Amino acid sequence: MHIHIRRTGGFTAIERRAEVDTADRPDATAWHALADHAMAAAHAAPPTGVPDGFQYALTVDGKTAYCADPDLTDEQRELITRLLKEGA
């Protein structure tokens, strides 16, 4: 599974990207479950969000969905945090 994130917005409006390919990871099953839950709760189009909040485009195996602060599910927040920390 290939997971990619693009974060935009925020106070400084700096875009950040990260991605993880789970193919050779020993924790791939956990990544897959987290990505599936995060994508299921995401939107087909970018939501409005709040001023100076972050907006996210999550792409999993070529399918993109959107979410925004402060309306992230626990799974979305965890996936985003892990991607931005561990992703390239």
TAQUIQUI-V563580 format. One line per field, one symbol per residue. ss: DSSP state (~ for helix, > for strand, _ for the rest). A space follows every 10 residues. Layout:
BEGIN
ss=???
END
This chain:
BEGIN
ss=_>>>>>>>>_ _____>>>>> >______~~~ ~~~~~~~~~~ __>_______ ___>>>>>>> __>>>>>>__ ___~~~~~~~ ~~~~~~__
END
